[in-house]
Amino acid sequence: MGLWDKLANLLGFKKKEVNILVVGLNNSGKSTVINHFKNEEEKLTEIVPTVGFNVEKFRNQNVGFIAFDMSGQGRYRDLWEHYYKECQGVIFVVDSSDRLRLVVVREELDLLLQHPDICGRRIPILFFANKMDIRDALSSVKIAAGLGLERIMDKPWHICASNAITGEGLQEGVEWLTQQVRDVVTNKM
């Protein structure tokens, strides 16, 4: 990066764009979360299951996010790792009402954390404990315990209770992620 680019970044003239991965099991609400942040004219009225992945863009606090909305279906989860190297953040969406698959979520999280393109980097991870409106949904505290989040010591992480349909909890989470990626971008200069 040249001197002019660094100066433009410091003064806030240059718009920042970051790549984030949006992962989680199928039917956890990943696409609905991302849809919430799109411009009104770009929002979808009907969300269908993602096949492979979709690339979506949105902005928050002058940071442009390029979101790789990855399919959560078992046969597509191997695709996630192909995008680890280029990401500056991860949004991990968990269906809080799906108690039976919490073990699978933890396994997928462990695979992500142990991957060579992730394990040595200080990548922020935002967890959405989604579908909190559903009766008997686990609290974000119970989701954090079930996933063993306390053992993540080398990466900043945050968990938010959310309802992607109403938008509850989503802004809080993305504001946290925005600040984290800003810190990472600033420290790289």
PyMOL CGO cylinders between C-alpha atoms (Angstrom):
from pymol import cmd
from pymol.cgo import CYLINDER

trace = [
    CYLINDER, 0.00, 0.00, 0.00, 1.44, 3.36, -1.02, 0.3, 1, 1, 1, 1, 1, 1,
    CYLINDER, 1.44, 3.36, -1.02, 1.86, 6.41, 1.19, 0.3, 1, 1, 1, 1, 1, 1,
    CYLINDER, 1.86, 6.41, 1.19, -1.14, 8.15, -0.39, 0.3, 1, 1, 1, 1, 1, 1,
    CYLINDER, -1.14, 8.15, -0.39, -3.38, 5.10, 0.25, 0.3, 1, 1, 1, 1, 1, 1,
    CYLINDER, -3.38, 5.10, 0.25, -2.25, 4.96, 3.90, 0.3, 1, 1, 1, 1, 1, 1,
    CYLINDER, -2.25, 4.96, 3.90, -2.90, 8.67, 4.36, 0.3, 1, 1, 1, 1, 1, 1,
    CYLINDER, -2.90, 8.67, 4.36, -6.32, 8.39, 2.68, 0.3, 1, 1, 1, 1, 1, 1,
    CYLINDER, -6.32, 8.39, 2.68, -7.18, 5.47, 4.99, 0.3, 1, 1, 1, 1, 1, 1,
    CYLINDER, -7.18, 5.47, 4.99, -6.05, 7.35, 8.10, 0.3, 1, 1, 1, 1, 1, 1,
    CYLINDER, -6.05, 7.35, 8.10, -8.09, 10.40, 7.17, 0.3, 1, 1, 1, 1, 1, 1,
    CYLINDER, -8.09, 10.40, 7.17, -11.10, 8.26, 6.33, 0.3, 1, 1, 1, 1, 1, 1,
    CYLINDER, -11.10, 8.26, 6.33, -11.25, 9.30, 2.67, 0.3, 1, 1, 1, 1, 1, 1,
    CYLINDER, -11.25, 9.30, 2.67, -10.88, 5.82, 1.33, 0.3, 1, 1, 1, 1, 1, 1,
    CYLINDER, -10.88, 5.82, 1.33, -13.84, 3.54, 1.80, 0.3, 1, 1, 1, 1, 1, 1,
    CYLINDER, -13.84, 3.54, 1.80, -12.98, 0.25, 3.45, 0.3, 1, 1, 1, 1, 1, 1,
    CYLINDER, -12.98, 0.25, 3.45, -14.27, -3.06, 2.15, 0.3, 1, 1, 1, 1, 1, 1,
    CYLINDER, -14.27, -3.06, 2.15, -13.90, -6.34, 4.00, 0.3, 1, 1, 1, 1, 1, 1,
    CYLINDER, -13.90, -6.34, 4.00, -14.70, -9.92, 3.10, 0.3, 1, 1, 1, 1, 1, 1,
    CYLINDER, -14.70, -9.92, 3.10, -16.72, -11.83, 5.65, 0.3, 1, 1, 1, 1, 1, 1,
    CYLINDER, -16.72, -11.83, 5.65, -17.91, -15.40, 5.64, 0.3, 1, 1, 1, 1, 1, 1,
    CYLINDER, -17.91, -15.40, 5.64, -21.43, -16.15, 6.79, 0.3, 1, 1, 1, 1, 1, 1,
    CYLINDER, -21.43, -16.15, 6.79, -21.57, -19.77, 7.90, 0.3, 1, 1, 1, 1, 1, 1,
    CYLINDER, -21.57, -19.77, 7.90, -23.80, -22.10, 9.91, 0.3, 1, 1, 1, 1, 1, 1,
    CYLINDER, -23.80, -22.10, 9.91, -25.89, -25.19, 9.37, 0.3, 1, 1, 1, 1, 1, 1,
    CYLINDER, -25.89, -25.19, 9.37, -28.71, -25.22, 6.85, 0.3, 1, 1, 1, 1, 1, 1,
    CYLINDER, -28.71, -25.22, 6.85, -31.89, -23.47, 7.96, 0.3, 1, 1, 1, 1, 1, 1,
    CYLINDER, -31.89, -23.47, 7.96, -30.12, -21.43, 10.66, 0.3, 1, 1, 1, 1, 1, 1,
    CYLINDER, -30.12, -21.43, 10.66, -31.07, -18.10, 9.07, 0.3, 1, 1, 1, 1, 1, 1,
    CYLINDER, -31.07, -18.10, 9.07, -27.84, -16.98, 7.37, 0.3, 1, 1, 1, 1, 1, 1,
    CYLINDER, -27.84, -16.98, 7.37, -29.47, -15.56, 4.24, 0.3, 1, 1, 1, 1, 1, 1,
    CYLINDER, -29.47, -15.56, 4.24, -32.20, -13.90, 6.30, 0.3, 1, 1, 1, 1, 1, 1,
    CYLINDER, -32.20, -13.90, 6.30, -29.55, -12.22, 8.48, 0.3, 1, 1, 1, 1, 1, 1,
    CYLINDER, -29.55, -12.22, 8.48, -27.74, -10.83, 5.42, 0.3, 1, 1, 1, 1, 1, 1,
    CYLINDER, -27.74, -10.83, 5.42, -31.02, -9.81, 3.76, 0.3, 1, 1, 1, 1, 1, 1,
    CYLINDER, -31.02, -9.81, 3.76, -31.75, -7.59, 6.78, 0.3, 1, 1, 1, 1, 1, 1,
    CYLINDER, -31.75, -7.59, 6.78, -28.72, -5.39, 6.03, 0.3, 1, 1, 1, 1, 1, 1,
    CYLINDER, -28.72, -5.39, 6.03, -29.34, -4.89, 2.32, 0.3, 1, 1, 1, 1, 1, 1,
    CYLINDER, -29.34, -4.89, 2.32, -30.81, -1.69, 0.89, 0.3, 1, 1, 1, 1, 1, 1,
    CYLINDER, -30.81, -1.69, 0.89, -34.60, -1.70, 0.81, 0.3, 1, 1, 1, 1, 1, 1,
    CYLINDER, -34.60, -1.70, 0.81, -34.71, -2.01, -2.98, 0.3, 1, 1, 1, 1, 1, 1,
    CYLINDER, -34.71, -2.01, -2.98, -32.35, -5.02, -2.90, 0.3, 1, 1, 1, 1, 1, 1,
    CYLINDER, -32.35, -5.02, -2.90, -34.08, -6.96, -0.11, 0.3, 1, 1, 1, 1, 1, 1,
    CYLINDER, -34.08, -6.96, -0.11, -35.65, -10.27, -1.03, 0.3, 1, 1, 1, 1, 1, 1,
    CYLINDER, -35.65, -10.27, -1.03, -39.25, -10.91, -0.04, 0.3, 1, 1, 1, 1, 1, 1,
    CYLINDER, -39.25, -10.91, -0.04, -38.78, -14.67, -0.07, 0.3, 1, 1, 1, 1, 1, 1,
    CYLINDER, -38.78, -14.67, -0.07, -35.64, -16.42, 1.15, 0.3, 1, 1, 1, 1, 1, 1,
    CYLINDER, -35.64, -16.42, 1.15, -34.80, -19.79, -0.40, 0.3, 1, 1, 1, 1, 1, 1,
    CYLINDER, -34.80, -19.79, -0.40, -32.10, -22.24, 0.72, 0.3, 1, 1, 1, 1, 1, 1,
    CYLINDER, -32.10, -22.24, 0.72, -28.67, -21.27, -0.55, 0.3, 1, 1, 1, 1, 1, 1,
    CYLINDER, -28.67, -21.27, -0.55, -27.03, -23.70, -2.95, 0.3, 1, 1, 1, 1, 1, 1,
    CYLINDER, -27.03, -23.70, -2.95, -23.24, -23.32, -2.94, 0.3, 1, 1, 1, 1, 1, 1,
    CYLINDER, -23.24, -23.32, -2.94, -22.92, -19.68, -1.91, 0.3, 1, 1, 1, 1, 1, 1,
    CYLINDER, -22.92, -19.68, -1.91, -24.19, -16.19, -2.65, 0.3, 1, 1, 1, 1, 1, 1,
    CYLINDER, -24.19, -16.19, -2.65, -22.19, -12.97, -2.56, 0.3, 1, 1, 1, 1, 1, 1,
    CYLINDER, -22.19, -12.97, -2.56, -24.00, -10.02, -1.03, 0.3, 1, 1, 1, 1, 1, 1,
    CYLINDER, -24.00, -10.02, -1.03, -22.87, -6.48, -0.20, 0.3, 1, 1, 1, 1, 1, 1,
    CYLINDER, -22.87, -6.48, -0.20, -23.94, -4.11, 2.54, 0.3, 1, 1, 1, 1, 1, 1,
    CYLINDER, -23.94, -4.11, 2.54, -22.52, -1.15, 4.45, 0.3, 1, 1, 1, 1, 1, 1,
    CYLINDER, -22.52, -1.15, 4.45, -22.29, -0.33, 8.13, 0.3, 1, 1, 1, 1, 1, 1,
    CYLINDER, -22.29, -0.33, 8.13, -20.58, 2.75, 9.60, 0.3, 1, 1, 1, 1, 1, 1,
    CYLINDER, -20.58, 2.75, 9.60, -18.69, 3.53, 6.37, 0.3, 1, 1, 1, 1, 1, 1,
    CYLINDER, -18.69, 3.53, 6.37, -17.36, -0.03, 6.09, 0.3, 1, 1, 1, 1, 1, 1,
    CYLINDER, -17.36, -0.03, 6.09, -18.40, -2.04, 3.05, 0.3, 1, 1, 1, 1, 1, 1,
    CYLINDER, -18.40, -2.04, 3.05, -19.01, -5.71, 3.70, 0.3, 1, 1, 1, 1, 1, 1,
    CYLINDER, -19.01, -5.71, 3.70, -18.72, -8.32, 0.97, 0.3, 1, 1, 1, 1, 1, 1,
    CYLINDER, -18.72, -8.32, 0.97, -20.57, -11.22, 2.55, 0.3, 1, 1, 1, 1, 1, 1,
    CYLINDER, -20.57, -11.22, 2.55, -20.02, -14.74, 1.29, 0.3, 1, 1, 1, 1, 1, 1,
    CYLINDER, -20.02, -14.74, 1.29, -23.28, -16.39, 2.35, 0.3, 1, 1, 1, 1, 1, 1,
    CYLINDER, -23.28, -16.39, 2.35, -22.28, -20.05, 2.39, 0.3, 1, 1, 1, 1, 1, 1,
    CYLINDER, -22.28, -20.05, 2.39, -24.69, -22.95, 2.11, 0.3, 1, 1, 1, 1, 1, 1,
    CYLINDER, -24.69, -22.95, 2.11, -25.10, -24.88, 5.35, 0.3, 1, 1, 1, 1, 1, 1,
    CYLINDER, -25.10, -24.88, 5.35, -26.21, -28.13, 3.75, 0.3, 1, 1, 1, 1, 1, 1,
    CYLINDER, -26.21, -28.13, 3.75, -23.85, -30.99, 4.58, 0.3, 1, 1, 1, 1, 1, 1,
    CYLINDER, -23.85, -30.99, 4.58, -22.73, -31.60, 1.02, 0.3, 1, 1, 1, 1, 1, 1,
    CYLINDER, -22.73, -31.60, 1.02, -21.71, -27.93, 0.58, 0.3, 1, 1, 1, 1, 1, 1,
    CYLINDER, -21.71, -27.93, 0.58, -19.91, -27.31, 3.90, 0.3, 1, 1, 1, 1, 1, 1,
    CYLINDER, -19.91, -27.31, 3.90, -16.58, -28.38, 2.39, 0.3, 1, 1, 1, 1, 1, 1,
    CYLINDER, -16.58, -28.38, 2.39, -16.77, -25.19, 0.28, 0.3, 1, 1, 1, 1, 1, 1,
    CYLINDER, -16.77, -25.19, 0.28, -16.35, -23.00, 3.37, 0.3, 1, 1, 1, 1, 1, 1,
    CYLINDER, -16.35, -23.00, 3.37, -12.62, -23.62, 3.67, 0.3, 1, 1, 1, 1, 1, 1,
    CYLINDER, -12.62, -23.62, 3.67, -11.93, -22.30, 0.17, 0.3, 1, 1, 1, 1, 1, 1,
    CYLINDER, -11.93, -22.30, 0.17, -12.87, -18.81, 1.40, 0.3, 1, 1, 1, 1, 1, 1,
    CYLINDER, -12.87, -18.81, 1.40, -11.03, -18.76, 4.76, 0.3, 1, 1, 1, 1, 1, 1,
    CYLINDER, -11.03, -18.76, 4.76, -7.80, -17.27, 3.44, 0.3, 1, 1, 1, 1, 1, 1,
    CYLINDER, -7.80, -17.27, 3.44, -9.42, -14.11, 2.06, 0.3, 1, 1, 1, 1, 1, 1,
    CYLINDER, -9.42, -14.11, 2.06, -11.86, -13.36, 4.89, 0.3, 1, 1, 1, 1, 1, 1,
    CYLINDER, -11.86, -13.36, 4.89, -11.41, -10.65, 7.53, 0.3, 1, 1, 1, 1, 1, 1,
    CYLINDER, -11.41, -10.65, 7.53, -14.31, -11.80, 9.69, 0.3, 1, 1, 1, 1, 1, 1,
    CYLINDER, -14.31, -11.80, 9.69, -16.82, -14.58, 10.23, 0.3, 1, 1, 1, 1, 1, 1,
    CYLINDER, -16.82, -14.58, 10.23, -20.51, -14.48, 11.07, 0.3, 1, 1, 1, 1, 1, 1,
    CYLINDER, -20.51, -14.48, 11.07, -21.55, -17.86, 12.46, 0.3, 1, 1, 1, 1, 1, 1,
    CYLINDER, -21.55, -17.86, 12.46, -25.33, -18.25, 12.62, 0.3, 1, 1, 1, 1, 1, 1,
    CYLINDER, -25.33, -18.25, 12.62, -26.77, -20.84, 15.01, 0.3, 1, 1, 1, 1, 1, 1,
    CYLINDER, -26.77, -20.84, 15.01, -30.40, -21.98, 15.14, 0.3, 1, 1, 1, 1, 1, 1,
    CYLINDER, -30.40, -21.98, 15.14, -31.07, -21.68, 18.88, 0.3, 1, 1, 1, 1, 1, 1,
    CYLINDER, -31.07, -21.68, 18.88, -34.15, -23.85, 18.61, 0.3, 1, 1, 1, 1, 1, 1,
    CYLINDER, -34.15, -23.85, 18.61, -32.33, -26.79, 17.01, 0.3, 1, 1, 1, 1, 1, 1,
    CYLINDER, -32.33, -26.79, 17.01, -30.96, -28.50, 20.14, 0.3, 1, 1, 1, 1, 1, 1,
    CYLINDER, -30.96, -28.50, 20.14, -30.35, -31.80, 18.37, 0.3, 1, 1, 1, 1, 1, 1,
    CYLINDER, -30.35, -31.80, 18.37, -27.83, -30.35, 15.92, 0.3, 1, 1, 1, 1, 1, 1,
    CYLINDER, -27.83, -30.35, 15.92, -25.88, -28.23, 18.41, 0.3, 1, 1, 1, 1, 1, 1,
    CYLINDER, -25.88, -28.23, 18.41, -23.24, -31.00, 18.48, 0.3, 1, 1, 1, 1, 1, 1,
    CYLINDER, -23.24, -31.00, 18.48, -22.90, -30.74, 14.68, 0.3, 1, 1, 1, 1, 1, 1,
    CYLINDER, -22.90, -30.74, 14.68, -22.56, -26.95, 14.97, 0.3, 1, 1, 1, 1, 1, 1,
    CYLINDER, -22.56, -26.95, 14.97, -19.75, -27.42, 17.49, 0.3, 1, 1, 1, 1, 1, 1,
    CYLINDER, -19.75, -27.42, 17.49, -17.99, -29.89, 15.17, 0.3, 1, 1, 1, 1, 1, 1,
    CYLINDER, -17.99, -29.89, 15.17, -18.19, -27.44, 12.25, 0.3, 1, 1, 1, 1, 1, 1,
    CYLINDER, -18.19, -27.44, 12.25, -16.92, -24.63, 14.47, 0.3, 1, 1, 1, 1, 1, 1,
    CYLINDER, -16.92, -24.63, 14.47, -13.98, -26.80, 15.60, 0.3, 1, 1, 1, 1, 1, 1,
    CYLINDER, -13.98, -26.80, 15.60, -13.12, -27.59, 11.96, 0.3, 1, 1, 1, 1, 1, 1,
    CYLINDER, -13.12, -27.59, 11.96, -13.18, -23.89, 11.14, 0.3, 1, 1, 1, 1, 1, 1,
    CYLINDER, -13.18, -23.89, 11.14, -11.01, -22.91, 14.14, 0.3, 1, 1, 1, 1, 1, 1,
    CYLINDER, -11.01, -22.91, 14.14, -8.45, -25.64, 13.42, 0.3, 1, 1, 1, 1, 1, 1,
    CYLINDER, -8.45, -25.64, 13.42, -8.10, -24.88, 9.71, 0.3, 1, 1, 1, 1, 1, 1,
    CYLINDER, -8.10, -24.88, 9.71, -4.58, -23.61, 8.79, 0.3, 1, 1, 1, 1, 1, 1,
    CYLINDER, -4.58, -23.61, 8.79, -6.01, -20.51, 7.07, 0.3, 1, 1, 1, 1, 1, 1,
    CYLINDER, -6.01, -20.51, 7.07, -7.90, -19.53, 10.26, 0.3, 1, 1, 1, 1, 1, 1,
    CYLINDER, -7.90, -19.53, 10.26, -6.02, -20.87, 13.30, 0.3, 1, 1, 1, 1, 1, 1,
    CYLINDER, -6.02, -20.87, 13.30, -3.02, -18.52, 13.10, 0.3, 1, 1, 1, 1, 1, 1,
    CYLINDER, -3.02, -18.52, 13.10, -5.02, -15.35, 12.41, 0.3, 1, 1, 1, 1, 1, 1,
    CYLINDER, -5.02, -15.35, 12.41, -6.84, -12.97, 14.71, 0.3, 1, 1, 1, 1, 1, 1,
    CYLINDER, -6.84, -12.97, 14.71, -10.12, -13.05, 12.80, 0.3, 1, 1, 1, 1, 1, 1,
    CYLINDER, -10.12, -13.05, 12.80, -13.19, -11.74, 14.66, 0.3, 1, 1, 1, 1, 1, 1,
    CYLINDER, -13.19, -11.74, 14.66, -16.09, -14.19, 14.89, 0.3, 1, 1, 1, 1, 1, 1,
    CYLINDER, -16.09, -14.19, 14.89, -19.62, -12.96, 15.48, 0.3, 1, 1, 1, 1, 1, 1,
    CYLINDER, -19.62, -12.96, 15.48, -22.11, -15.59, 16.61, 0.3, 1, 1, 1, 1, 1, 1,
    CYLINDER, -22.11, -15.59, 16.61, -25.82, -15.03, 16.16, 0.3, 1, 1, 1, 1, 1, 1,
    CYLINDER, -25.82, -15.03, 16.16, -27.90, -17.23, 18.44, 0.3, 1, 1, 1, 1, 1, 1,
    CYLINDER, -27.90, -17.23, 18.44, -30.78, -16.94, 15.98, 0.3, 1, 1, 1, 1, 1, 1,
    CYLINDER, -30.78, -16.94, 15.98, -34.48, -17.79, 16.16, 0.3, 1, 1, 1, 1, 1, 1,
    CYLINDER, -34.48, -17.79, 16.16, -34.77, -16.66, 19.78, 0.3, 1, 1, 1, 1, 1, 1,
    CYLINDER, -34.77, -16.66, 19.78, -38.48, -16.10, 19.21, 0.3, 1, 1, 1, 1, 1, 1,
    CYLINDER, -38.48, -16.10, 19.21, -39.13, -19.85, 18.98, 0.3, 1, 1, 1, 1, 1, 1,
    CYLINDER, -39.13, -19.85, 18.98, -40.47, -21.50, 22.09, 0.3, 1, 1, 1, 1, 1, 1,
    CYLINDER, -40.47, -21.50, 22.09, -37.82, -23.48, 24.03, 0.3, 1, 1, 1, 1, 1, 1,
    CYLINDER, -37.82, -23.48, 24.03, -34.95, -21.86, 22.12, 0.3, 1, 1, 1, 1, 1, 1,
    CYLINDER, -34.95, -21.86, 22.12, -31.67, -21.99, 24.02, 0.3, 1, 1, 1, 1, 1, 1,
    CYLINDER, -31.67, -21.99, 24.02, -30.38, -18.69, 25.38, 0.3, 1, 1, 1, 1, 1, 1,
    CYLINDER, -30.38, -18.69, 25.38, -27.22, -17.16, 23.96, 0.3, 1, 1, 1, 1, 1, 1,
    CYLINDER, -27.22, -17.16, 23.96, -25.45, -18.13, 27.21, 0.3, 1, 1, 1, 1, 1, 1,
    CYLINDER, -25.45, -18.13, 27.21, -26.44, -21.78, 26.74, 0.3, 1, 1, 1, 1, 1, 1,
    CYLINDER, -26.44, -21.78, 26.74, -25.43, -21.67, 23.06, 0.3, 1, 1, 1, 1, 1, 1,
    CYLINDER, -25.43, -21.67, 23.06, -22.03, -20.22, 24.06, 0.3, 1, 1, 1, 1, 1, 1,
    CYLINDER, -22.03, -20.22, 24.06, -21.57, -22.99, 26.64, 0.3, 1, 1, 1, 1, 1, 1,
    CYLINDER, -21.57, -22.99, 26.64, -22.73, -25.70, 24.22, 0.3, 1, 1, 1, 1, 1, 1,
    CYLINDER, -22.73, -25.70, 24.22, -20.23, -24.53, 21.60, 0.3, 1, 1, 1, 1, 1, 1,
    CYLINDER, -20.23, -24.53, 21.60, -17.44, -24.09, 24.14, 0.3, 1, 1, 1, 1, 1, 1,
    CYLINDER, -17.44, -24.09, 24.14, -16.83, -20.49, 23.11, 0.3, 1, 1, 1, 1, 1, 1,
    CYLINDER, -16.83, -20.49, 23.11, -14.91, -19.75, 26.31, 0.3, 1, 1, 1, 1, 1, 1,
    CYLINDER, -14.91, -19.75, 26.31, -12.01, -21.79, 24.92, 0.3, 1, 1, 1, 1, 1, 1,
    CYLINDER, -12.01, -21.79, 24.92, -11.51, -19.38, 22.00, 0.3, 1, 1, 1, 1, 1, 1,
    CYLINDER, -11.51, -19.38, 22.00, -8.64, -17.32, 23.37, 0.3, 1, 1, 1, 1, 1, 1,
    CYLINDER, -8.64, -17.32, 23.37, -6.81, -16.19, 20.22, 0.3, 1, 1, 1, 1, 1, 1,
    CYLINDER, -6.81, -16.19, 20.22, -9.67, -14.49, 18.39, 0.3, 1, 1, 1, 1, 1, 1,
    CYLINDER, -9.67, -14.49, 18.39, -12.14, -11.81, 19.39, 0.3, 1, 1, 1, 1, 1, 1,
    CYLINDER, -12.14, -11.81, 19.39, -15.66, -13.24, 19.48, 0.3, 1, 1, 1, 1, 1, 1,
    CYLINDER, -15.66, -13.24, 19.48, -19.09, -12.04, 20.46, 0.3, 1, 1, 1, 1, 1, 1,
    CYLINDER, -19.09, -12.04, 20.46, -22.48, -13.71, 20.67, 0.3, 1, 1, 1, 1, 1, 1,
    CYLINDER, -22.48, -13.71, 20.67, -25.83, -11.99, 20.18, 0.3, 1, 1, 1, 1, 1, 1,
    CYLINDER, -25.83, -11.99, 20.18, -29.30, -13.33, 20.67, 0.3, 1, 1, 1, 1, 1, 1,
    CYLINDER, -29.30, -13.33, 20.67, -31.15, -12.60, 17.43, 0.3, 1, 1, 1, 1, 1, 1,
    CYLINDER, -31.15, -12.60, 17.43, -34.29, -12.94, 15.40, 0.3, 1, 1, 1, 1, 1, 1,
    CYLINDER, -34.29, -12.94, 15.40, -33.33, -12.47, 11.75, 0.3, 1, 1, 1, 1, 1, 1,
    CYLINDER, -33.33, -12.47, 11.75, -36.96, -12.04, 10.66, 0.3, 1, 1, 1, 1, 1, 1,
    CYLINDER, -36.96, -12.04, 10.66, -37.64, -9.04, 12.93, 0.3, 1, 1, 1, 1, 1, 1,
    CYLINDER, -37.64, -9.04, 12.93, -34.01, -7.87, 12.97, 0.3, 1, 1, 1, 1, 1, 1,
    CYLINDER, -34.01, -7.87, 12.97, -33.74, -8.05, 16.75, 0.3, 1, 1, 1, 1, 1, 1,
    CYLINDER, -33.74, -8.05, 16.75, -30.10, -8.27, 17.87, 0.3, 1, 1, 1, 1, 1, 1,
    CYLINDER, -30.10, -8.27, 17.87, -28.63, -8.01, 14.38, 0.3, 1, 1, 1, 1, 1, 1,
    CYLINDER, -28.63, -8.01, 14.38, -27.52, -4.37, 14.49, 0.3, 1, 1, 1, 1, 1, 1,
    CYLINDER, -27.52, -4.37, 14.49, -25.73, -4.85, 17.81, 0.3, 1, 1, 1, 1, 1, 1,
    CYLINDER, -25.73, -4.85, 17.81, -23.77, -7.76, 16.38, 0.3, 1, 1, 1, 1, 1, 1,
    CYLINDER, -23.77, -7.76, 16.38, -22.79, -6.07, 13.13, 0.3, 1, 1, 1, 1, 1, 1,
    CYLINDER, -22.79, -6.07, 13.13, -21.70, -2.94, 15.00, 0.3, 1, 1, 1, 1, 1, 1,
    CYLINDER, -21.70, -2.94, 15.00, -19.39, -5.12, 17.11, 0.3, 1, 1, 1, 1, 1, 1,
    CYLINDER, -19.39, -5.12, 17.11, -18.03, -6.82, 13.96, 0.3, 1, 1, 1, 1, 1, 1,
    CYLINDER, -18.03, -6.82, 13.96, -17.55, -3.46, 12.23, 0.3, 1, 1, 1, 1, 1, 1,
    CYLINDER, -17.55, -3.46, 12.23, -15.43, -2.19, 15.11, 0.3, 1, 1, 1, 1, 1, 1,
    CYLINDER, -15.43, -2.19, 15.11, -13.39, -5.39, 15.16, 0.3, 1, 1, 1, 1, 1, 1,
    CYLINDER, -13.39, -5.39, 15.16, -12.60, -5.32, 11.43, 0.3, 1, 1, 1, 1, 1, 1,
    CYLINDER, -12.60, -5.32, 11.43, -11.76, -1.61, 11.69, 0.3, 1, 1, 1, 1, 1, 1,
    CYLINDER, -11.76, -1.61, 11.69, -9.24, -2.47, 14.41, 0.3, 1, 1, 1, 1, 1, 1,
    CYLINDER, -9.24, -2.47, 14.41, -7.74, -5.23, 12.24, 0.3, 1, 1, 1, 1, 1, 1,
    CYLINDER, -7.74, -5.23, 12.24, -7.50, -2.94, 9.18, 0.3, 1, 1, 1, 1, 1, 1,
    CYLINDER, -7.50, -2.94, 9.18, -5.97, -0.10, 11.27, 0.3, 1, 1, 1, 1, 1, 1,
    CYLINDER, -5.97, -0.10, 11.27, -3.39, -2.42, 12.85, 0.3, 1, 1, 1, 1, 1, 1,
    CYLINDER, -3.39, -2.42, 12.85, -2.29, -3.70, 9.43, 0.3, 1, 1, 1, 1, 1, 1,
    CYLINDER, -2.29, -3.70, 9.43, -1.23, -0.22, 8.31, 0.3, 1, 1, 1, 1, 1, 1,
]
cmd.load_cgo(trace, "trace")
